[in-house]
Amino acid sequence: MKYPIKSIGLLLAASWAVSPLHAQQAFDPTTDVANSGDTAWILTSSALVLLMTLPGLALFYGGLVRSKNFLSVLIQCMAVVGICSVLWIVVGYTLAFGGVTNGFLGNGLNWMLGNLGNVREGTAVPESAFAMFQMTFAVITPALMIGAWVERARFGWVVAFCALWLLVVYAPVAHWVWGGGWLSNLGVLDFAGGIVVHTTAGVSALVVAIMLGKRMGWPKTLMLPHSPALTVAGAAMLWVGWFGFNGGSALAATDDASSAIINTHIAASMAALVWILIEKFKVGKSTAVGVATGAIAGLATITPAAGYVGPGASIIIGAAAAIVCFMAVGLVKNGFKIDDSLDVFAVHGVGGMLGSLLLALFIGTGFGGIGYNEDMAFGSQFVAQLIGVGAVAIWSAIATAILGFGISFILPMRVSEDDERDGLDISNHGERAWDLD
């Protein structure tokens, strides 16, 4: 009888281990125990999003500037990652994701990442992992703006501006939309940052470009990218990293994450194809810089909707991204004569806003989306998205202008004409990116 009893005991233990009740206890996000699979996915996504900034964005932007300014772009990206990471730990996280008080800023209970919960509320991941993931968003957002002021902004001003911008613009907006703030209460949706990341960075970049003025000789002097190959390599890293950016925003290793990744990839693919097709008809050639820029436009535009829409809608969003962003590039540069050097507003700003509005249409089940929230339909969702985009754009523009001018009283915004002529690599940093002698 000894062995049958033992066998029965093992059978009962195995049955309990695979029972629905036990599975529910192991994976229930309302418990205070993190899910290891979800946690592993969020940590992996954090690494992917950081890869987007270093080296992805650095190479993408660096290849687009003249060779005498390549190193300055890389240094700015690394410095922004450093200062914004430190500030996120000290104060940024609690401003963005601390407990809701008045709907505008989080409470101050999480200074220095103190008092974090074992599990972030509403998820099955440790709050420390959630804070890390959100930190990678907080560092890439100000880094996106670097493309607007390359080749003429003073390094000290860049670092100071991005540091304060993180606290004054990014953290409050993140709280409004993702932290339970007032825009969230209005029903505004933003899956992975069309409003929080791309609208804030795009609008702010345009304001800074206007304040700084044009590069010497622009637009009469042709300022060609010194290495389209590096730009394409950077775009490829951004494309791969965006899987963590959008897929990680599901905050769980579920079909929400896989759907977001599929939508992200197909939108980027469609946008890249449509962009080079437009180039072919317009200028007779399909370029490497064009295919890279088109892919980034598609990625930025699908970001707010990635987890809410279906693959068919993502194809349409990708095509719309290429058409609208291509037109925006020409309008900003040729129509308004604004030297947004690497098209941050036209690609990221316009793309993020476009995707945030298209979300209201394609989230419907008729288009393969997840469906509207209770008491919401296309009209009410569109109005909510429009309010979110408008409020964030206005706040970003006003706060950026104040910060930019305020810091310039202590640290000048722009380098001297001699320094700009020599290139920022030598004048700001005393080094050359390439030793070709």
C-alpha positions in Angstrom: 0.0 0.0 0.0 3.0 2.3 0.4 3.6 2.9 -3.3 -0.1 3.4 -4.3 -0.6 5.9 -1.6 2.6 7.7 -2.6 1.5 7.7 -6.2 -1.9 9.0 -5.3 -0.3 11.8 -3.4 1.9 12.8 -6.3 -1.1 12.6 -8.7 -3.1 15.0 -6.4 -0.1 17.4 -6.1 0.3 17.4 -9.9 -3.5 18.0 -10.4 -3.4 21.0 -8.0 -0.4 22.4 -9.7 -2.1 22.5 -13.1 -5.6 23.3 -11.8 -7.3 26.6 -13.0 -7.4 27.8 -9.4 -3.7 27.4 -8.9 -2.9 29.0 -12.3 -5.1 32.0 -11.4 -3.3 32.5 -8.1 0.1 32.3 -9.9 -0.8 34.9 -12.6 -3.4 37.1 -11.0 -2.0 40.7 -11.4 -4.0 41.9 -8.4 -1.8 39.9 -6.0 1.4 41.3 -4.6 3.6 38.7 -6.4 5.1 39.5 -9.7 4.8 37.2 -12.7 8.2 36.1 -13.9 7.3 36.0 -17.6 5.8 39.5 -17.6 8.8 40.8 -15.7 11.3 39.2 -18.1 9.4 40.8 -21.0 9.4 44.3 -19.4 13.1 44.1 -18.6 13.9 42.9 -22.2 11.7 45.8 -23.5 13.6 48.2 -21.4 16.8 47.1 -23.0 15.2 47.4 -26.5 14.0 50.9 -25.9 17.4 52.0 -24.6 18.9 50.5 -27.7 16.7 52.9 -29.7 18.5 55.9 -28.2 22.0 54.4 -27.9 23.1 53.7 -30.5 19.9 53.7 -32.7 18.9 57.4 -32.6 22.5 58.6 -32.3 23.5 56.9 -35.5 20.3 57.8 -37.3 20.8 61.5 -36.6 24.6 61.3 -36.8 24.5 60.0 -40.3 22.3 62.9 -41.4 24.6 65.7 -40.3 27.8 66.9 -41.9 30.9 64.9 -40.8 32.3 67.9 -38.8 29.2 67.6 -36.5 28.8 63.8 -36.2 30.6 63.3 -32.9 28.5 66.2 -31.3 25.3 64.3 -32.0 26.6 61.1 -30.3 27.8 63.1 -27.3 24.5 64.9 -26.9 22.6 61.7 -27.0 24.7 60.1 -24.4 24.7 63.2 -22.1 20.9 63.4 -22.4 20.5 59.8 -21.5 22.7 60.3 -18.5 21.2 63.5 -17.0 17.6 62.4 -17.7 18.2 58.9 -16.2 19.5 60.5 -12.9 16.6 63.0 -12.8 14.1 60.2 -13.4 15.3 58.3 -10.4 15.4 61.4 -8.2 12.2 63.1 -9.0 10.8 62.3 -12.5 9.2 59.0 -11.7 7.2 60.3 -8.8 6.0 63.4 -10.8 4.8 61.1 -13.6 3.6 58.0 -11.8 3.3 58.9 -8.2 -0.2 58.6 -6.6 -2.9 60.8 -8.2 -3.7 64.0 -6.3 -5.0 66.9 -8.4 -4.7 65.2 -11.8 -1.7 67.3 -12.9 1.3 65.8 -11.0 1.9 62.7 -9.1 2.5 62.9 -5.3 6.0 62.9 -3.9 6.0 59.5 -2.1 8.4 57.9 -4.6 11.4 60.3 -4.5 14.6 58.4 -5.3 12.3 55.5 -6.2 11.4 55.1 -2.6 8.3 53.3 -1.3 7.9 51.3 -4.5 5.4 48.4 -4.3 6.3 44.8 -4.9 4.0 45.0 -8.0 3.0 48.1 -9.9 -0.8 48.5 -9.5 -2.7 47.1 -12.5 0.2 45.0 -13.7 2.0 41.8 -12.7 5.5 43.3 -12.8 7.6 44.7 -10.0 7.2 48.5 -9.7 11.0 48.8 -10.0 10.8 47.1 -13.4 7.9 49.4 -14.4 10.0 52.4 -13.3 13.0 51.2 -15.4 10.8 50.7 -18.5 9.3 54.1 -18.1 12.8 55.6 -17.6 13.8 54.5 -21.1 10.8 56.4 -22.5 11.8 59.5 -20.4 15.3 59.5 -21.9 14.5 58.9 -25.6 11.8 61.7 -25.7 14.1 64.7 -25.1 16.8 62.9 -27.2 14.4 63.0 -30.2 14.6 66.8 -30.1 18.3 66.8 -30.8 17.6 66.5 -34.5 16.0 70.0 -34.6 19.1 71.8 -33.3 22.0 69.8 -34.6 25.1 71.7 -36.0 24.4 75.0 -34.1 23.2 74.5 -30.5 25.6 74.9 -27.6 26.3 71.7 -25.7 25.8 73.2 -22.2 22.4 74.6 -23.2 21.3 71.3 -24.7 22.0 69.4 -21.5 20.4 72.0 -19.2 17.4 72.4 -21.5 16.7 68.6 -21.8 17.0 68.2 -18.0 14.5 70.8 -17.2 12.2 69.9 -20.1 12.0 66.4 -18.7 10.6 67.7 -15.4 8.4 70.5 -16.8 7.0 69.0 -20.0 7.5 65.2 -20.2 6.7 64.2 -16.6 3.5 66.2 -16.2 2.2 65.0 -19.6 3.0 61.4 -18.7 1.0 61.8 -15.6 -1.9 63.4 -17.4 -2.2 60.5 -19.9 -0.6 57.4 -18.3 -0.5 58.2 -14.6 -4.3 58.6 -14.0 -4.3 62.3 -14.6 -6.9 64.6 -16.1 -6.5 63.6 -19.7 -6.9 59.9 -18.8 -10.1 60.8 -17.0 -11.4 62.4 -20.2 -10.9 59.1 -22.0 -7.7 60.0 -23.9 -5.9 56.9 -25.2 -2.2 56.6 -26.0 -0.9 53.1 -26.1 2.8 53.8 -26.3 3.5 57.5 -26.7 2.0 59.2 -29.7 0.9 62.1 -27.4 3.3 61.7 -24.4 6.4 61.1 -26.5 6.1 62.2 -30.1 3.7 65.2 -29.7 5.7 66.7 -26.9 9.1 66.2 -28.6 7.9 67.2 -32.0 6.2 70.4 -31.0 9.0 71.4 -28.6 11.6 70.7 -31.4 9.8 73.0 -33.7 9.7 75.8 -31.1 13.5 75.4 -30.4 14.3 75.4 -34.2 12.4 78.7 -34.5 14.2 80.2 -31.5 17.6 79.1 -32.7 17.2 80.3 -36.2 18.6 78.8 -39.4 22.0 77.2 -39.8 24.6 79.4 -41.6 24.0 79.2 -45.3 20.7 77.3 -45.0 18.8 76.8 -47.3 21.0 78.1 -50.1 24.0 75.9 -49.2 23.4 72.2 -49.8 23.9 70.4 -46.5 24.0 66.7 -47.5 24.0 63.8 -45.0 27.6 62.7 -44.6 26.7 59.0 -44.1 23.4 57.7 -45.3 24.7 54.2 -44.4 24.9 55.1 -40.7 21.4 56.6 -41.0 20.0 53.4 -42.3 21.8 51.4 -39.7 20.4 53.6 -37.0 16.9 53.3 -38.4 17.2 49.5 -38.4 18.1 49.6 -34.7 15.2 51.9 -34.1 12.9 49.6 -35.9 13.9 46.6 -33.9 13.9 48.6 -30.6 10.4 49.8 -31.4 9.2 46.3 -30.8 10.0 46.8 -27.1 8.7 50.4 -27.2 5.2 49.4 -28.4 5.1 45.7 -27.4 6.5 46.5 -23.9 3.7 49.0 -23.4 1.3 46.1 -23.0 3.1 45.6 -19.7 2.6 41.9 -20.0 3.8 39.0 -22.2 0.4 38.5 -23.8 -1.3 38.7 -27.1 -1.7 42.4 -26.5 2.1 42.6 -26.8 2.3 40.4 -29.9 -0.5 42.3 -31.6 1.2 45.6 -30.9 4.5 44.3 -32.4 2.7 43.0 -35.5 1.0 46.3 -36.0 4.2 48.2 -35.4 6.1 46.2 -38.0 3.5 46.3 -40.7 2.9 50.1 -40.3 6.7 50.7 -40.6 6.9 48.4 -43.7 4.0 50.1 -45.4 5.3 53.6 -44.6 8.8 52.9 -45.9 7.4 51.5 -49.2 5.0 54.4 -49.7 7.7 57.0 -48.9 10.2 55.7 -51.5 7.3 55.4 -54.0 6.6 59.1 -53.5 10.3 59.9 -53.9 10.4 58.0 -57.1 7.5 60.0 -58.6 8.7 63.3 -57.2 12.4 63.3 -57.7 13.0 60.2 -59.9 15.0 58.3 -57.3 14.3 56.2 -54.2 16.9 57.1 -51.6 18.4 55.3 -48.5 17.5 58.3 -46.3 14.0 58.2 -47.7 13.3 54.6 -46.9 14.8 55.1 -43.4 12.7 58.3 -42.8 9.6 56.6 -44.1 10.0 53.7 -41.7 10.4 56.1 -38.7 7.4 58.0 -39.8 5.3 54.8 -39.8 6.7 53.8 -36.4 5.9 57.1 -34.8 2.4 57.2 -36.3 1.4 53.7 -35.2 2.7 54.1 -31.7 -0.4 55.6 -30.1 -2.7 53.0 -31.7 -0.4 49.9 -31.8 -2.3 47.9 -29.1 -5.8 49.1 -30.1 -6.1 48.5 -33.8 -5.9 45.6 -36.2 -3.2 44.8 -38.8 -5.4 46.0 -41.7 -5.8 49.4 -40.1 -2.1 49.4 -39.4 -1.4 49.2 -43.1 -3.6 52.2 -43.8 -2.0 54.1 -40.9 1.4 53.4 -42.3 0.4 54.6 -45.7 -1.2 57.8 -44.3 2.0 58.4 -42.2 4.2 58.4 -45.3 1.9 60.7 -47.3 1.2 63.2 -44.5 4.7 63.3 -43.0 6.3 63.7 -46.4 4.1 66.7 -47.1 4.8 68.1 -43.6 8.6 67.9 -44.3 8.1 70.1 -47.4 5.7 72.5 -45.7 8.0 73.1 -42.7 11.2 73.6 -44.8 9.9 75.1 -48.0 6.6 76.7 -46.9 7.4 78.1 -43.5 11.2 78.2 -44.0 11.9 76.7 -40.6 15.2 74.9 -40.2 14.0 71.9 -38.2 17.3 70.3 -39.4 16.3 66.6 -39.3 12.5 66.9 -39.5 11.7 66.1 -35.9 8.3 67.9 -36.0 7.3 66.7 -39.5 8.1 63.1 -38.7 7.6 62.6 -35.0 5.3 65.4 -34.1 3.0 65.2 -37.1 3.2 61.4 -37.0 2.3 61.1 -33.3 -0.6 63.5 -33.7 -1.9 61.9 -36.8 -1.8 58.4 -35.2 -3.5 59.7 -32.1 -6.4 61.0 -34.1 -6.7 58.0 -36.4 -6.9 55.8 -33.4 -10.4 57.1 -32.8 -11.5 55.7 -36.1 -9.7 52.4 -36.3 -10.2 51.3 -32.7 -13.7 50.3 -33.7 -14.4 46.5 -34.0 -15.6 47.1 -37.6 -12.0 47.9 -38.5 -10.5 45.0 -36.5 -9.8 47.1 -33.4 -10.5 46.2 -29.8 -13.6 48.4 -29.6 -14.5 51.6 -27.8 -14.6 51.9 -24.1 -17.9 52.2 -22.3 -19.9 55.4 -23.1 -17.5 56.1 -26.0 -18.0 56.1 -29.7 -16.1 57.4 -32.7 -17.3 61.0 -32.1 -16.6 61.2 -28.4 -13.3 59.3 -28.7 -12.2 61.6 -31.5 -13.0 64.7 -29.4 -11.1 63.3 -26.5 -8.1 62.6 -28.7 -8.3 66.1 -30.2 -8.4 67.6 -26.7 -5.4 65.5 -25.7 -3.3 66.4 -28.7 -4.2 70.1 -28.5 -3.6 70.5 -24.8 -0.3 68.7 -24.9 0.9 70.6 -28.0 0.0 74.0 -26.4 1.6 73.1 -23.1 4.8 71.8 -24.8 5.1 74.9 -27.0 4.6 77.4 -24.1 6.8 75.6 -21.6 9.6 75.0 -24.2 9.7 78.7 -25.1 9.9 79.8 -21.5 12.6 77.2 -20.7 14.6 77.9 -23.8 14.7 81.6 -23.3 15.2 81.3 -19.5 18.2 79.0 -19.8 19.7 81.2 -22.5 20.2 84.0 -20.0 22.8 81.8 -18.3 23.9 79.4 -21.0 23.7 80.8 -24.6 21.6 78.7 -26.9 23.8 79.0 -30.0 27.5 78.6 -30.8 29.4 81.5 -32.4 29.6 81.8 -36.2 33.3 80.7 -36.1 32.4 77.6 -34.0 29.6 76.7 -36.3 31.8 77.1 -39.3 34.5 74.9 -37.8 32.0 72.3 -36.7 30.8 71.3 -33.3 33.1 68.3 -33.0 36.1 70.5 -32.7 34.6 73.7 -31.3 32.5 72.1 -28.6 34.4 69.0 -27.8 37.9 69.3 -29.1 37.7 66.0 -31.0 37.1 64.7 -34.5 34.8 61.8 -35.3 36.9 60.7 -38.2 40.7 60.9 -38.6 41.1 60.8 -42.4 44.6 62.3 -42.6 
